[in-house]
Amino acid sequence: MGRRGKKKGRPISGWVVLDKPVGMGSTDAVSKVKWLFQAEKAGHAGTLDPLASGMLPIALGEATKTVPYVQDGAKIYRFTVAWGDEHSTDDLEGPVTKSSDKRPSETEVRALLPKYTGVIMQTPPQFSAVKIAGERAYDLAREGETVDIPPREVEIGRLDIVEHKKDSTVFEVECGKGTYVRSLARDMGRDLGCFGHIADLRRTEVDPFTTADFVTIAELEAARFGTKTETDEEAADAPADFSAPPDFSAIDALVVDTVAALDCLPQVAISDDAATKIRLGNPIVIRGRDAPVEADEACATARGKLVAIGAIEQGMFKPKRVFAG
């Protein structure tokens, strides 16, 4: 029997709430952050297009076990729809496919908003990560195929106009999992008879994180390697090529604790002894006047650190997923 290889990287755990710049793909962002932290494991909680900027929550280590909870969280986007053209990608990346000289008034745009608020049916863009017969829609679209993507139910909590001009409108939307903002721009443009596409897109929140949690690539690099010369464009664009210092304390201080992703669950504070029992897979009795008696899902913490996610049945916490101390 072959021996298991030693894990590469540091066992750092938590969330990096990255303010992703335009032009960087989500996978590239995860790779960059993983490298900066020298982390064993990393993953993101919801793709953000290369042409979009803003919040990309990246999980390190044990925090990857909590990714589904962040993916399910509400999201807020601020986006600009440019009226007059529809593009193959529903943003600036693809060629123009339809055009119109018509431009909508603010009154016309505002009258349309109720149609796009609440639970609606939405067809994802041709260039999207939706799987069709096992293949990504964007792979098929790049090969020149027009794929039939069935509409699906999404939830829009609110859709507001921030600013309206003759050729464009700036919106802010709060939406649930699976919503495509590019589809909103495409569909509103068609309904208004003028066509439209995303000209600018920024994700400002992914529940439970907010802009107060934001950190940039530049801030991470500065924390890891010290301040670099901002005027040296070549050095700024190239991957850092210095010897890693032994002290990661500055960059680790920018990590949000893993338990922050579980604000949606009841939390139970337990002792160190109880934490040891739970990590061995054993249930424990939940004590305390305010402790829940029943919960389909809850998390147990010791000294503010996440110990396990589990169920509470008849006053007993039963672990389903445990986290390293």
Residue, then its C-alpha position, 0 to 999 in steps of 0.5 A: m500500500g502506497r504511503r500518503g503524501k504529506k500535505k503541502g502548505r499551512p493549516i490556516s483556516g478562516w475566510v478572506v473576504l477579497d475585493k476582487p479587481v476587474g480582470m481577475g478570474s475567480t479561480d485565479a483569485v483563489s490561487k493567488v490567495k492560497w499562495l499568499f497564505q501558503a494554505e493547504k486548501a482554499g475555495h470560493a463561495g460563488t463565482l464572480d465574472p472577470l469583468a466584475s469587481g467586488m466581494l469574493p469570499i475565499a475559504l481557507g482550510e477548515a472554512t471550506k466546510t462552511v462554503p455552502y452556507v455562504q453560497d446560500g446567503a443573500k447577495i447585493y450587486r450595484f450594476t450599470v445597464a447600458w441601453g441600446d445594444e445586446h451582446s452575446t455574453d450579456d456584458l461587454e466581453g462578447p460582440v453586439t447581437k442586437s441594437s436599437d435607437k430607442r432609449p427608455s425614460e426613468t419612468e419606463v424603467r421604474a414601471l418595470l421593476p415590480k416585474y423583476t422583484g420577488v420570486i421570478m423565472q430567469t433564463p441564465p446567459q448562454f455564457s454561464a457555468v450552468k451545466i447542459a448534458g454534463e458540459r458548461a454552457y460557456d464551453l458550448a457557447r464558445e464552440g458556437e453552439t446555441v444551447d437551450i437553457p431552461p428558466r429557473e426560479v430565483e428570488i429578488g429581494r429588492l431592485d432599486i434605481v440608483e441613477h438614470k441617464k439617457d443611455s444607461t441606468v445604475f441599479e442596486v439589487e439584493c438577490g438570492k442564490g443562482t441569480y444572474v445579473r447579466s440576465l436581468a440586464r438582457d431581459m429588462g432591455r428586451d421588455l423596454g424594446c431597447f436592448g441592454h447589457i451590463a457595462d459595470l458590475r460590482r458585488t458589494e455584499v455576500d451575507p453574512f459578510t459586508t464591505a467592512d470585511f473587505v481586503t485587497i490583493a495589495e493589502l494581502e501582499a503588503a501584509r505578507f511581504g511588506t510595502k512594495t513600490e507602487t510606481d513600479e508597474e512591472a513589479a506590481d503586475a508580476p507574482a511576488d518572488f521573494s523568500a517568504p518570511p517565517d512570520f505570517s502574523a500580519i497576513d493571518a490577522l486579515v482572516v475572518d474567523t470560520v464561525a462568522a460564516l454560520d451567523c444563520l445558525p443557532q450557536v451554542a458555547i461549550s467547554d473545552d472538555a465538551a469540545t474534546k468529546i464532540r471532536l471524537g464524534n460523541p454527543i453532549v448535553i447542552r446546558g444553560r437556561d437559554a440553550p435551544v432544546e431542538a434545532d435541525e442545524a446548530c454550531a458549537t463553539a469553544r472560546g469563540k472558535l468553531v468546534a462542530i456543526g450538528a443537530i440538537e435533539q432533546g437537549m443533546f448536541k449531536p455533531k455531524r461535521v467537526f472542525a479541527g481545534 
